[in-house]
Amino acid sequence: MLPTDSYFISNFVKVMEFLSGEVKKQGHADFYINNPPPNIYGLAQCHEDLSSTDCELCFAAARTKVPRCLPSESARIFLDGCFLRYDDYDFFKETIDPVYDTVNCSSPTGLLADDSLHKQFEAKLGELITNVTRQAKSNGGFAVAEGKGGVVSVYALAQCWATVSDEGCGQCLDKAGQELRNCSPGSDGRAMYTGCYMSVYSFICSSFTEEYSKMTIAITIGAISFAILSCFGCFMGYKRLSRKREGKNF
């Protein structure tokens, strides 16, 4: 039966409406319809650090996007704050999918491209991912962590979907964290996995940035001053040489 069949659309709408109502109540929901066919399974969940209002807004945004995936029989929507998926089979216990799991990393920019700073950031990132993974495993599948001190501050969030077992959650987070470590020296990364989500982001401390800017400006001014003085010296030397030649001509 084709996804554009009227039963498919009807079941799709019913699943989305049920998810919407439950997400408003508790921040997550799963639901399915298999009679009449075709089967539609749906899962929606907000990150636990979102307020109820922000959760509702995030799900509304995801629900607005997901119809664009039709007539596909499956879709996954990852937003910064929530997740929405539908499929034609029971996927609720799935944790890792080598085909669809993905990691997005930002490109290294600015000071993080520096070798010494890169090594500091890489060490802090690895430690932070270990911490947020451990905390999430012992906290029902959710945790946030931060790594402050030094030049770079790093933050991380880990979230497993409510339908995943504790063991599956741990496996998913371990795999996601392993892949996110490879994002360094990129300052941001997102692991969008079948059973979990993990993100890291960082920024350079403002005091260091200001000092770096001042140092850069000072070096630039010094270089310009040196260039100006050099040109002035060349000009004066040329004038003196011209005078000497003029003297000789006389």
N, C-alpha and C positions, 0 to 999 in steps of 0.2 A: 504494500500500500504506500503510495507516494506521500511525502511530507506535506504536500499542498492539499491533501484530502481534507474534507471538512471536519472529520473526526480528529485529525491531527491538530488542526487549528483550535478546535473546541477544547481538546484536552490540554493543549499548551496554555491557553488562556486561563483555564481552571487552576492549573498548577501554579501559574504566576500569581494569580489572585490569592490563593491560599498562602503562598510564601510571603506575599506582601503583608497579609494580616498577622502572621506569626512573627515576622521580623520586627514589626512595630511593638509586639508584646515582649519578646525575649531576645531579640538581636540575632536570631538564627532560626532556620527551619529546613526541613526536608519533607518532600511529599511526592507521591507518584499516582498515576492513573493507568491501569492496564485493562479496564473494561468500560466501554468498548475500546478495542485496539485502534490505533497503535499505542504502544507503551510510551509514556512520558515520565521521566524521573527528574526531579528538580531539587537543587540545593542552594540555599542563600545564607550568607553569614557575614556579620560585621566584625571588625577587629574589636576586641574587648575594651580598648582604650577610648572608643568613640562614645559620645553621649547618645542618648536615645534619639534626639533630634538629628544629629549628624548621621547616625546610622540610617534613619529613615530617608534622609536626603541622598545618601550614598546609594541605597538600594533603588531609590526612584531613578537615579541617574543610570544605574546598571540596567534596570528594567526598560528604560528608554532605548538603550543601545542594543539589547539582545534581540529584538524583532528584526534588526538588520541582518542577522545571521540566517534567518529563514530564506529559503526552504531547507536549510541544512538540518539534519536530524540531531545535531549536537552543537553545543557552543559553550565557551568559557569566557567570562568577563572578569578581569582583575582590575580593580580600581584601588586608589590609595585610601583604603578604609573598609572595603567590602569585596565579596566574591559572589558570583552568581554562575550557576552551571545548569544546563539541562542536557539530557541524553535519552536514548531509546532503550537503555538497559540499566540495571541496578549497579551503580558505580559508588555507592555510599561508603564502602569500606576500602576503596582504592587509595593507595598512598603515593606510588611512584609510577610514572609513565614515561619511558625513554623516548617516546615519539613526540609527546606534546609538552612535557616539562621543559621549562626554559628559564634562563637567567639573563637579565639585561644589566650591563655594566656601563657606567659613564666613562668617557675618555679622560685620561690624566691631563690636568691643566694646572697652570700656575706653579705654585711652590711644591705641589706634590710630585711634579716631574723631577725635582731635585733628588739626587741619589740618596743622600743622607736622610732627608725628610721622608723619602719613600720607605726606607727601611724601618724608621720609627713607626710610620703609619701601618705598615704591614704587620709588625709585631702587635701593635695595639688592636688592629682589626681582628687578628687571629684569636687573641685573648677574649675580645668582646663576643665574638661568635660562639666561642666555647661557653662563656658565661650565660648568654641568652638562651642557648640550646639547653643547658643544664637546668636553668630556672623554669623554662617552659615545660620540660618533661615532668617536673615535680609540682607544677602549678596548673594542671588541667589543660595543658596545651597552649598556654599564652604567657608571654613575658616581654618586658622591655628592659633594656640595659643601656648604660652609657659608660664611655671610657674617657674621662677628662684628665687634665694634666698635660703639661708639655705644650707643644705648638698646635697639635691637631686634636680636636674633640670628635669622638665618634659615637654614634647612637645606633641602636639596633632594635628591631621588633620581630617577634616570632609568633605565629598563630597557626594552630592546627584546626582542621574542620571538625565540628562536633560529632560527626558520624564515624570518624576514624578511631580505631582502637588505640590504647596507650602505646602498644608496641609499634603499631603502624605510624603513629605520630612521631615517635622517636626516630624511626628509620627515615621518615621524610625530612625531619629537621637535620639529621646528621648529613644526609645527602645534599640538602640545600645549603647548609653551612659550608660544606666542603667546596662546593662550586663557587660560593660567594667569596671565598678567600682568594680566588683567582682574579677577582675584580681589581685588586690592588695593582697599580696606584690610582685607579679610578676612585673618585671620592664617594660615589653612590652605586648601589647595586640592589636588584630585586630578584629574588628567586620565586617564580610562580609555578608551584608544583601541584600535582593532583590532590594531595592530601594536606598541604600546608602552604604557608607563605612566609617568607623572611625578607626583611629589607635592612639595609645599612646606609647611613649617610653621615657625612662629616663636614666640618668647616674649619678654616684656619682662625685661630684666636685673633681678635681684632688688634690687641696690643702688638703682637708680632707682625701683623700685616702693616700696622702703622710704622713700626720701626723699620721694616723692610722697605716700605715706600720712602721713608725719610732717607734711608741709606741709598736707595736707588736714585733719589733726587739729588742727594749730595754728590754721588759719583757722577751723575749726568752733568750737574753744574760744574764740578771740577774738570770734567773732560772738555766741556764747552769753554771754560775759562782758559784751560791750557791751550786749546785750539786757537782762541782769540789772541792770547799772548804770543803764541808761536807765529801766528800770522803777522801780529804787530812787530815782532822781532825780525821777521823776514823783511817786512816793509822798511823798517829802520835800517836793517843791514843793506838793503837795496839802495836806499837813499844815500847812505854813507859811501857805498861803492861807487855810486853815480858821481858823488862829489869828488871822490878821489880821481875818477876818470876825467872829470871836468877839469880838475886841477892839473892833471898831467897834460891835457890838451892845451891848456894855457901855457 
